[in-house]
Amino acid sequence: METKENQYHIALFPWLAFGHIIPFLELSKSLASNGNGDIQISFISTPSIIKRLPPICPPSLGARINFLSIDLPSVNNLPAGCEATVDLKDGEQTQYLKIAYDLLQAPVETLLHEIKPDLIIFDLINCWIPDVGTKLHIPTAFFSVFATPLLAFVGPPSEYKESNTTRTPEYLTSVPEWIPFPSSLAYRYHEAVGVNEILNTKDATGLSTVDRFVKVIEGCNFVLARSCIELDGDYLNLLKDLYQKPVFPMGLLPPPVQGSSVKSNSGDSSKSSNSEMFDWLDKQQPETVVYVAFGSEYKIGIKQIHELAYGLENSELPFLWVLRKPEGIDESSLLPSGFVDRIRGKGFMCFGWISQVEVLAHSAIGGSLFHSGWGSILEILFFGHSLILMPMIIDQGINARFLVEKGLGFEVERNEDGSFTRDAVAKAMRIVMVEPEGQQLRQRTTEMSKSIFSNQGLHGDYVRKFISSLGQLLS
């Protein structure tokens, strides 16, 4: 590798989901801004993804971040124009997006050979990057957009290499034996059934998520975690033992208040597109509104939508509900009869795209009822809002247990089958937002937001420490 006198060229290549793309972009910006001009970034993705990214903020970083587009191959069963998971009608199509993504191995190898980066930072799905890096003599680093406690729960790759090992959902419902300290990390059974299938089922690509995980951890030179010792130090230190290779905390990469939203399909990313919503927020009392959203990936069912609607109504708290209409559902049946009229003035419904960070930054927001996705957790706690947790899929159950463990969230009570009642929703909302029972939680959230989640200096120090280690890591 050519020596560049402490100047480094780093290529980043995320999976085609905005829950991955945006953290990779924030990492790119943090590396570029904390590198004293010594870090040059190449951000690799498809043309459609790059067009939907927010503008680089501050603009001065633009000279250090170069966006390289690479065309996604067309494959059977993947609709034309679908270049991200959010473009897909259902989760079943994700495997075909993975097929197209895996077909990028050869063109990405050609691109990397041309640009000759000093380091490749990659994602879970493109598990073939370590092989490319080895062939081109370029070190590789796996950057996990998932929470460190989840990685610790999953454990070492060796746990999944025994060909005769059969995993069952029950396996996921207790704290793993390799976690040596007190922990509450475990899935509920209704969560474990879906998670076990996702982890272990080979899809149309011929690989399971576990297969990709093993290839990634064993193949990379080191691991980068969206983590900090102040929040999850026990789990972070455990990862180093489980992986038997360097694990670097990169801080939590807190979002800037401006310039961090993803453009909608129409390219609109300004407040003007949701002026009515912001006008309504402007009329609410400070820190009283509950922001309700379940992300762009999870499509909530009609029965759950109705029960949630009644729960919001029964809470008697002001709320802003961002609801993505399920495929094939007529708008007339999307909400309970008369709901919109009954909540008029007290609640606000938004059915289109919004900038979540801009909403969370509004002074009227005081809490969030949401799916417990790690990216949303960090954004909400950045602004010091209280957490009402309703995990739905994949990593979200473990994230919720961790937040409760840390005294930072309250989980909506669920039935054994995972369903919830309107009473449970309303009760959780009131405890977190207004009841004396939630006072300690609200206070702890405020304190940790200031000391950890919105502490830009703290997280910048982690990135600067990593940059200072690059000379040794890449030698």
C-alpha distance (Angstrom), angle and dihedral (degrees) to the residues before:
residue distance angle dihedral
M1 . . .
E2 3.79 . .
T3 3.80 115.3 .
K4 3.78 112.3 -125.5
E5 3.81 101.2 -173.9
N6 3.81 96.0 -106.7
Q7 3.81 93.7 -40.3
Y8 3.77 113.0 121.9
H9 3.78 133.9 -166.2
I10 3.82 111.5 -152.9
A11 3.81 124.5 -171.5
L12 3.83 119.8 -156.2
F13 3.79 122.9 -164.3
P14 3.84 117.8 178.5
W15 3.80 132.1 -172.6
L16 3.82 115.8 -96.0
A17 3.81 98.0 -97.1
F18 3.78 121.4 100.0
G19 3.81 90.1 -135.0
H20 3.82 84.1 66.4
I21 3.80 100.8 31.1
I22 3.81 96.3 56.5
P23 3.85 95.3 50.6
F24 3.82 88.5 48.5
L25 3.80 88.9 50.9
E26 3.82 91.5 48.6
L27 3.81 89.2 49.6
S28 3.81 89.2 50.6
K29 3.79 91.1 52.1
S30 3.79 92.8 45.6
L31 3.80 92.4 50.4
A32 3.80 91.6 47.4
S33 3.82 95.0 46.1
N34 3.82 95.8 44.8
G35 3.78 96.7 43.5
N36 3.81 98.1 80.3
G37 3.79 89.3 -126.0
D38 3.81 92.4 -53.6
I39 3.82 96.9 105.3
Q40 3.81 122.5 77.6
I41 3.81 116.2 -172.3
S42 3.80 130.1 -152.0
F43 3.81 109.9 -168.2
I44 3.80 111.2 -163.4
S45 3.81 123.6 -159.1
T46 3.80 143.1 119.2
P47 3.82 123.3 -66.1
S48 3.81 93.2 -109.7
I49 3.81 93.0 50.5
I50 3.79 93.1 48.8
K51 3.82 91.4 50.7
R52 3.82 89.7 54.4
L53 3.80 96.3 50.6
P54 3.80 118.6 107.3
P55 3.79 119.1 -108.6
I56 3.79 115.1 -87.3
C57 3.78 109.8 -95.8
P58 2.95 123.1 -130.1
P59 3.83 90.5 32.6
S60 3.80 90.4 -142.1
L61 3.81 88.3 75.8
G62 3.79 90.3 62.5
A63 3.80 92.3 86.1
R64 3.81 90.3 58.4
I65 3.83 98.2 46.8
N66 3.79 118.5 67.1
F67 3.82 118.7 -171.4
L68 3.80 113.8 -145.3
S69 3.79 117.2 -167.7
I70 3.76 123.9 -153.4
D71 3.80 122.3 -173.8
L72 3.79 117.4 -113.6
P73 3.83 111.7 -130.0
S74 3.80 118.5 -119.7
V75 3.80 113.9 -114.7
N76 3.77 135.2 -179.4
N77 3.83 116.1 -84.0
L78 3.82 93.0 15.5
P79 3.82 109.1 110.6
A80 3.79 115.8 -125.5
G81 3.78 113.8 -95.2
C82 3.81 95.0 23.0
E83 3.80 105.8 129.3
A84 3.82 99.8 148.1
T85 3.78 136.3 43.7
V86 3.81 89.8 -112.9
D87 3.83 88.4 63.4
L88 3.80 92.6 59.6
K89 3.78 124.0 96.7
D90 3.80 94.4 -140.2
G91 3.78 143.0 -2.2
E92 3.80 91.4 -99.7
Q93 3.82 89.6 73.2
T94 3.81 92.4 56.2
Q95 3.81 91.2 84.3
Y96 3.81 90.4 60.0
L97 3.80 90.5 50.2
K98 3.81 86.2 53.1
I99 3.81 90.3 52.1
A100 3.80 90.0 54.3
Y101 3.80 90.5 45.0
D102 3.81 92.3 51.2
L103 3.80 88.7 52.2
L104 3.80 87.3 64.1
Q105 3.80 90.8 73.5
A106 3.80 95.3 94.6
P107 3.84 97.7 43.3
V108 3.81 91.1 43.6
E109 3.80 89.7 51.6
T110 3.80 89.2 51.9
L111 3.80 91.1 48.4
L112 3.81 93.1 48.8
H113 3.79 90.3 48.4
E114 3.81 88.3 55.2
I115 3.81 99.4 46.0
K116 3.84 95.6 36.6
P117 3.83 101.2 -153.7
D118 3.79 121.2 -166.1
L119 3.82 92.0 -133.4
I120 3.81 137.4 17.3
I121 3.81 117.3 -149.1
F122 3.79 109.9 -163.1
D123 3.80 144.0 173.3
L124 3.79 138.3 -116.7
I125 3.80 98.3 -96.6
N126 3.82 97.3 50.9
C127 3.80 90.7 63.7
W128 3.81 89.6 155.1
I129 3.81 93.3 71.9
P130 3.85 93.9 90.0
D131 3.82 88.7 58.6
V132 3.80 89.9 50.3
G133 3.80 90.6 47.1
T134 3.79 92.2 50.7
K135 3.81 91.2 49.7
L136 3.83 91.9 50.0
H137 3.83 94.7 38.2
I138 3.83 91.6 -118.6
P139 3.84 120.1 137.8
T140 3.80 116.2 -123.2
A141 3.80 132.1 -148.5
F142 3.79 125.7 -164.7
F143 3.81 110.8 -139.5
S144 3.80 111.8 -160.0
V145 3.79 117.1 -150.9
F146 3.80 87.1 -171.5
A147 3.79 123.6 91.6
T148 3.81 117.5 -89.3
P149 3.84 91.9 -123.8
L150 3.81 88.7 59.3
L151 3.80 91.3 51.7
A152 3.81 89.1 49.9
F153 3.81 90.2 49.6
V154 3.82 91.2 51.8
G155 3.80 88.7 51.8
P156 3.81 133.1 -166.7
P157 3.82 123.8 -17.4
S158 3.81 89.5 -117.7
E159 3.81 89.0 72.0
Y160 3.80 90.3 67.0
K161 3.79 102.7 40.6
E162 3.78 99.1 80.2
S163 3.79 103.8 103.2
N164 3.80 93.0 -154.1
T165 3.79 94.8 50.9
T166 3.81 112.4 113.6
R167 3.78 115.5 -162.3
T168 3.79 120.3 -152.0
P169 3.81 129.9 -170.1
E170 3.81 89.3 -108.8
Y171 3.80 87.9 64.5
L172 3.80 88.8 67.5
T173 3.80 97.2 49.0
S174 3.81 97.5 78.0
V175 3.79 135.0 55.9
P176 3.83 108.3 -88.5
E177 3.79 117.1 -108.5
W178 3.82 91.7 -123.4
I179 3.81 91.9 66.3
P180 3.84 99.4 89.3
F181 3.82 99.3 -173.0
P182 3.84 132.6 63.1
S183 3.79 108.7 -70.8
S184 3.79 139.6 160.6
L185 3.80 96.0 -155.9
A186 3.80 109.0 135.6
Y187 3.77 137.4 115.3
R188 3.79 124.7 -113.3
Y189 3.80 110.2 -117.4
H190 3.82 94.0 -108.3
E191 3.81 88.5 53.9
A192 3.80 94.1 43.7
V193 3.82 93.5 58.2
G194 3.81 93.0 61.0
V195 3.80 95.4 37.2
N196 3.81 92.7 50.6
E197 3.80 90.6 52.6
I198 3.81 92.6 48.7
L199 3.80 92.8 48.0
N200 3.77 99.4 46.1
T201 3.81 108.7 26.7
K202 3.79 116.1 98.9
D203 3.80 109.0 -135.2
A204 3.81 130.6 -159.6
T205 3.82 89.6 -66.6
G206 3.81 89.9 65.2
L207 3.81 91.1 -117.9
S208 3.79 134.3 96.8
T209 3.80 124.7 -146.3
V210 3.81 87.8 -104.8
D211 3.83 90.2 53.5
R212 3.79 89.9 54.1
F213 3.80 92.4 44.9
V214 3.80 92.5 54.1
K215 3.82 92.6 48.1
V216 3.82 91.3 47.8
I217 3.81 98.5 48.9
E218 3.79 95.2 41.0
G219 3.80 93.8 43.2
C220 3.79 104.0 45.1
N221 3.79 124.0 85.7
F222 3.79 93.8 -135.8
V223 3.81 142.6 -12.6
L224 3.80 129.9 -115.4
A225 3.81 116.8 -155.4
R226 3.80 129.0 -161.7
S227 3.75 87.2 -132.4
C228 3.79 146.8 105.9
I229 3.79 131.8 -151.0
E230 3.81 91.0 -125.6
L231 3.81 91.0 64.7
D232 3.80 109.0 29.4
G233 3.80 106.3 4.5
D234 3.82 95.1 142.0
Y235 3.80 92.4 55.6
L236 3.81 92.1 41.6
N237 3.80 93.1 54.2
L238 3.81 90.0 46.1
L239 3.82 90.6 56.3
K240 3.79 90.8 60.7
D241 3.81 89.6 57.2
L242 3.81 93.8 43.6
Y243 3.81 95.2 49.2
Q244 3.81 98.3 35.0
K245 3.79 90.7 -144.0
P246 3.82 136.0 86.5
V247 3.81 116.7 -66.2
F248 3.80 116.4 -168.6
P249 3.81 123.0 -163.2
M250 3.81 108.8 -138.8
G251 3.79 95.8 -170.1
L252 3.79 122.0 -108.5
L253 3.83 93.9 -70.6
P254 3.82 93.0 -133.0
P255 3.80 113.9 -149.9
P256 3.78 122.5 -107.2
V257 3.79 110.4 -118.2
Q258 3.79 90.4 -122.4
G259 3.78 132.7 41.2
S260 3.81 97.9 20.5
S261 3.79 102.1 103.5
V262 3.78 125.9 105.2
K263 3.78 117.2 -119.0
S264 3.77 116.9 -112.9
N265 3.78 119.3 -120.6
S266 3.79 87.9 -91.2
G267 3.79 90.5 54.6
D268 3.83 92.5 -114.6
S269 3.79 113.3 140.2
S270 3.80 103.8 154.5
K271 3.78 134.2 104.8
S272 3.78 89.7 -115.3
S273 3.81 90.3 74.8
N274 3.82 89.0 62.7
S275 3.79 99.4 31.6
E276 3.81 93.4 136.3
M277 3.80 90.7 54.8
F278 3.80 93.1 49.9
D279 3.81 90.8 45.3
W280 3.81 87.6 56.3
L281 3.80 91.9 47.9
D282 3.81 90.2 50.4
K283 3.81 89.1 61.3
Q284 3.83 95.0 53.5
Q285 3.79 126.8 93.0
P286 3.83 116.4 -101.3
E287 3.81 116.9 -84.2
T288 3.81 94.7 -1.0
V289 3.83 104.1 105.1
V290 3.80 122.5 91.6
Y291 3.81 112.2 -143.1
V292 3.83 108.9 -144.9
A293 3.80 120.4 -164.2
F294 3.79 138.6 136.3
G295 3.79 102.5 -161.9
S296 3.77 132.7 -106.8
E297 3.81 96.4 -81.0
Y298 3.81 102.9 55.2
K299 3.80 117.1 71.8
I300 3.80 107.9 -158.5
G301 3.83 117.1 -144.6
I302 3.80 123.8 -113.6
K303 3.83 95.0 -112.0
Q304 3.80 90.7 51.3
I305 3.80 90.1 47.3
H306 3.81 91.0 55.4
E307 3.81 94.2 46.4
L308 3.78 90.7 47.4
A309 3.80 90.6 49.3
Y310 3.80 91.8 54.3
G311 3.81 89.8 46.8
L312 3.80 92.1 53.2
E313 3.77 90.2 47.8
N314 3.81 93.8 47.6
S315 3.80 92.7 50.2
E316 3.81 88.9 69.0
L317 3.82 88.0 -146.2
P318 3.82 125.4 126.3
F319 3.79 111.6 -103.9
L320 3.78 142.3 179.8
W321 3.81 109.9 -149.0
V322 3.79 119.8 -165.1
L323 3.79 105.8 -164.1
R324 3.78 127.3 -175.4
K325 3.80 110.3 -151.2
P326 3.83 112.2 -122.1
E327 3.79 116.8 -120.7
G328 3.80 113.0 -90.2
I329 3.82 95.8 12.3
D330 3.80 117.5 126.8
E331 3.80 113.0 -130.5
S332 3.80 91.4 -128.3
S333 3.82 90.6 65.2
L334 3.80 97.1 36.7
L335 3.81 94.3 92.9
P336 3.82 131.8 31.5
S337 3.78 116.5 -85.7
G338 3.80 111.5 -83.1
F339 3.82 93.4 4.3
V340 3.80 96.5 123.4
D341 3.81 92.1 50.5
R342 3.79 93.4 46.7
I343 3.81 95.0 51.9
R344 3.79 95.7 42.1
G345 3.80 108.4 137.1
K346 3.81 92.4 6.9
G347 3.78 97.3 64.6
F348 3.78 138.7 21.3
M349 3.80 127.2 -146.3
C350 3.80 122.3 -151.8
F351 3.81 118.3 -174.0
G352 3.79 98.8 175.0
W353 3.78 138.5 62.5
I354 3.81 119.5 -57.7
S355 3.79 136.4 177.8
Q356 3.80 101.4 -110.2
V357 3.81 94.9 -163.2
E358 3.80 91.8 52.9
V359 3.80 90.3 51.3
L360 3.79 93.4 47.0
A361 3.81 89.5 50.0
H362 3.81 91.2 59.8
S363 3.81 114.3 107.5
A364 3.82 92.4 -131.3
I365 3.81 93.8 65.8
G366 3.81 114.1 94.1
G367 3.80 104.8 159.3
S368 3.78 144.6 4.8
L369 3.79 133.7 -134.2
F370 3.77 103.9 -159.2
H371 3.81 150.5 137.0
S372 3.83 98.5 -86.2
G373 3.81 95.7 -116.1
W374 3.81 110.2 167.1
G375 3.80 95.6 -125.0
S376 3.80 92.4 51.2
I377 3.81 90.9 45.7
L378 3.79 91.1 57.3
E379 3.80 92.8 46.1
I380 3.81 93.6 48.7
L381 3.80 94.3 46.5
F382 3.80 90.5 45.9
F383 3.81 85.9 68.1
G384 3.80 93.4 40.6
H385 3.80 97.2 -115.8
S386 3.80 122.3 155.7
L387 3.81 119.2 -107.4
I388 3.81 126.4 -126.3
L389 3.78 103.5 -175.2
M390 3.80 126.3 -147.4
P391 3.84 106.7 161.2
M392 3.80 116.0 -162.0
I393 3.81 114.2 171.7
I394 3.81 148.3 9.3
D395 3.81 111.8 -21.7
Q396 3.78 97.7 4.7
G397 3.81 98.2 90.8
I398 3.82 92.3 55.7
N399 3.81 90.5 45.1
A400 3.81 89.8 53.7
R401 3.82 93.4 49.3
F402 3.81 89.9 50.1
L403 3.81 92.9 51.1
V404 3.79 91.9 49.0
E405 3.82 88.1 47.5
K406 3.81 88.6 54.9
G407 3.81 93.5 46.8
L408 3.81 91.1 -114.8
G409 3.79 103.2 114.2
F410 3.81 147.4 26.9
E411 3.79 120.9 -138.1
V412 3.79 124.0 -138.8
E413 3.81 108.6 -118.0
R414 3.81 113.0 -108.9
N415 3.78 135.5 -161.4
E416 3.81 119.9 -118.9
D417 3.81 91.1 -95.3
G418 3.81 91.1 52.3
S419 3.78 96.1 -104.8
F420 3.78 121.2 132.0
T421 3.78 135.5 -152.2
R422 3.77 129.9 -129.4
D423 3.81 88.9 -118.6
A424 3.82 91.5 56.1
V425 3.81 90.9 50.4
A426 3.80 93.8 48.5
K427 3.82 92.3 45.1
A428 3.81 93.8 51.5
M429 3.79 92.3 47.0
R430 3.80 93.2 51.6
I431 3.82 94.2 45.4
V432 3.79 92.3 51.9
M433 3.80 97.4 40.9
V434 3.81 109.6 33.7
E435 3.80 116.9 -6.0
P436 3.84 121.3 101.4
E437 3.82 88.0 -123.0
G438 3.79 89.2 70.1
Q439 3.79 97.9 46.1
Q440 3.81 94.7 99.8
L441 3.80 91.2 48.9
R442 3.81 91.9 50.6
Q443 3.79 91.4 48.7
R444 3.81 93.8 48.2
T445 3.80 91.3 48.4
T446 3.79 91.2 53.5
E447 3.80 93.0 47.6
M448 3.81 95.8 47.3
S449 3.78 92.2 44.7
K450 3.78 89.6 59.8
S451 3.81 97.4 40.5
I452 3.81 99.4 39.9
F453 3.79 121.8 0.7
S454 3.82 100.1 48.4
N455 3.80 95.2 30.0
Q456 3.81 99.0 115.8
G457 3.81 92.2 178.0
L458 3.81 92.1 56.2
H459 3.79 93.6 52.7
G460 3.79 93.6 41.4
D461 3.81 88.4 56.4
Y462 3.81 90.4 58.5
V463 3.80 91.7 53.2
R464 3.80 92.4 45.8
K465 3.80 90.5 50.6
F466 3.80 90.0 52.3
I467 3.80 91.8 48.8
S468 3.79 90.6 51.0
S469 3.83 88.2 55.2
L470 3.80 95.2 52.7
G471 3.79 95.0 90.8
Q472 3.80 90.8 60.1
L473 3.81 95.4 37.4
L474 3.78 95.1 52.0
S475 3.78 98.6 39.9
